[in-house]
Amino acid sequence: MSTVIDKHTRIEPGILYFGTPVVLVSSMNPDGTPNLAPMSSAFWLGWRAMLGWGARSRTAQNLARTGECVLNLPSDALAAAVDRLALTTGSDPVPAGKYDRGYRFVADKFGRAGLTPVPSETVAPPRVAECPVSMEAVVENAHQVGPGDGVIAFEVRVTRVWVHDEIRTRGTDDHIDPDAWRPLIMSFQKLYGLGPQVHESTLASIPESMYRGPDIERAR
């Protein structure tokens, strides 16, 4: 009979960002200009996503006011462009919490990142031309997270999905090739690429079409 040795050590890290895709969220400012902000507190369920934002951030305020955004997913090749947006905010004056961390106001986020805005089809905020994936979305709900008014989780519904042809599975219309799609990953404030597949997945035997939900029909 083998004995398993518990190698865990109890710790209390300041953040729990174990690794999620980076999202460049575009939204519309009150003056009609586009804002572009990087984040990684996001996850998807069907054609919906949950986005976690500081309540005082410009993006959170834009989402609450307009109810629209675009979720642009950069590849690992765009790491430098994403990093040029680090420590920038579309809020003027800079919120106290961000000011203390070294943030500064930048009005033209697209120009700062060196990225190109292109028109969306169902929402006002532009897509990012260089991102291999862009998802137009509308806000369905907003949820306060934890005590006080520090964090808001926005539930958004995707209304359009745009991809570069090179990441589509050859011979299909609606399938992403996971071997061609190389998302940019944020793990504990550092940027990484995605490595090659490490193991066959039993879940991959389920056709993707079996996951199609009513939000896809609603988006048409």
N, C-alpha and C positions, 0 to 999 in steps of 0.2 A: 504494500500500500504506500503510494507516494504522498509526500507532504508538501503542500504549496506554501512557500514563504511569502508573506505579505510585504511587498517592497514599497508600499505607499507611505508618504509623509504628509501630514496635515499642513496645509499652507493657506494663506489668505491673500491671493493676488488682487491687485487693484482693478484689473479687467479680466474678462473671460473670453477673449477673442481667439479661439482655438483654430480659426481658419475658415473664412467665408469669401465668396467672390466679391470683388470690388464693383460698385455700381456708381456711375456718374449720373446723378439725377438732375435733369434740366427742368426748370420751372420758370414762371413769369413773375418779374418784379412789379411793384405797383406802378413804376414809370413806364412799363411796357417793354423793358429790356429783358433778355433772358439771363437767368442765373444758372450756374453749373457747379455742382458740389459733389465731391467724392464721399462715399460711405460704404460700410460693409455690414451693417446691422440689418440684413434683409434675408428673407426666405420666401419660397414660393410654394403654393398649394394650388394645383391646377392652373387656371389662368388668373390667379390672385396672388398678391404678395403682401407681406407685412414689412413695413419700413420703420425702423426706430430712429427718432430724431430728438435732439434737444429742443425743448419747447420754444426757446428764444432764438433759434437759428433762423436765418433768412428763408431757407428751404421749407421748414416747418410752417412758417408764417405764410409763405406763398401757397403751400398745399391747402392750408386751412381756408385761405381767402378764395382761391380759384378752383380748387378741387381737381387739378390736373397736373400731370407731370409726364416725363419720359424717363424710363429706366434704360440707360445705355451701359452695356457690358463691355469693358475694354479687354482686349487680349493682353497677354504678357508682354507683347511687343510695344504696348503703349504705356509701360510703367513710368517712363520719364515724363510723359505728358501729365499723367495722373499726379505725380509727385510735385509738379509745378503748381498744383492747386493746394498743396499741403500748407497749413497755417494761413489760409486766406479765408475771408468771409465776405458775403454780399451785404452784411449789415453795417450801417454807418449811423451812429457810432458802433464800434466793436463792443459786443456784450462783455461785461466784466469778467466772466469766467473764461472766455476765449482770450481776452486781452492779457490776462495773467499767464496764459499758456503761450503767448507770443504771436497770436493771430493779428493780421492786418487787413484792412478793407481793400478790396479789389473790385472795381465796377465791372470790368470786362473780363469775365472768367474764361470765355472761349478764347479770347486773344491771349490771355495769360498762359493757358495750357497749350496754345498752338493748335487748336482743334477747330473744325468747321461745322457751323450750324446748317442744317438742311430742314426744310419745312416738314411738319408732321401732317397727318391726314385727318385725325379725329380730335386733336387737342392743339392748343396754342403753342406750348413750349416746343422748341426745335429738337430734332434728333441730332446725334453726333455722327457725322459722316464716316469718321475713321473707326468707330466701334463696330465690331462684327455683328453685334446684336443690339437692337433698339426696340423697346416695348413701350408704346403709348399706353397711358393708363389714366383712370379717373378714381378719385377717392370715394370709397363706399362708407367707411367708418373711421373714427379716430378714438383711440383708447388711451387714457392716462395710465402710465406705468409707474408703480411705486407711489410713495407719499409725495405730497407737494405737486408742483407743476413743472418738474425738471425734464421729464421724458414723455414723449407721445409716440404711440405706435399707430401708424396709418395703415389701414387695410385698403389696398388699391386693386381695382379690376382692370386687367389688360384689355385694351380695345383693338390694338394692332401689334403684330410682331413682324419685325424687319430683320433680315440677316444677309450677310455677304454670301454670295453663292459658293465660295470656296469652303465653307463649313457645312454645307448641306451634304447629306449622304447621296452619293452618285446614283442617279436613276430614280430618285424620289422627289416629291414636291415639298413635304412637310417634316422631314426628319433631319435632325442635326447629327453630324458625324462626330462622336466624342473623341475620335482620334485626330480630327482636324481642328476642333475647337479647343483653344488653349487659353482658358480664362486667367485673369490676373487675380491672385489670392492675397488677402490680407490676413496675417497671423501675428498677433501681438505687436501691432504697429509696423510690421515689416512686410515688404512685398515679395511674393514668390510666384513662380509658374507652377503649372500642374504637371506632374510626372506621368510616365506611361502607365497603362493599365497594369495592375499587379495581380489580378485574379479574375477568372470568369465569374460573372454574376448570374445566379439562378433567376433573379428578378428579370433579367434581360430576355427570358423566354416568354414573357407576357407582352403581347403586341401593344405598342403605344396607343393604338386606336381605342383600346379598351379603357383608357383613362380620359377620353374626351368627355368634357362636361358641358352643361348648358351655357356657360359663359362664352364658349366659342361661337355658338349660334347667335347669341346676343350681340356679339361684336360685329356681326356681318351687316 
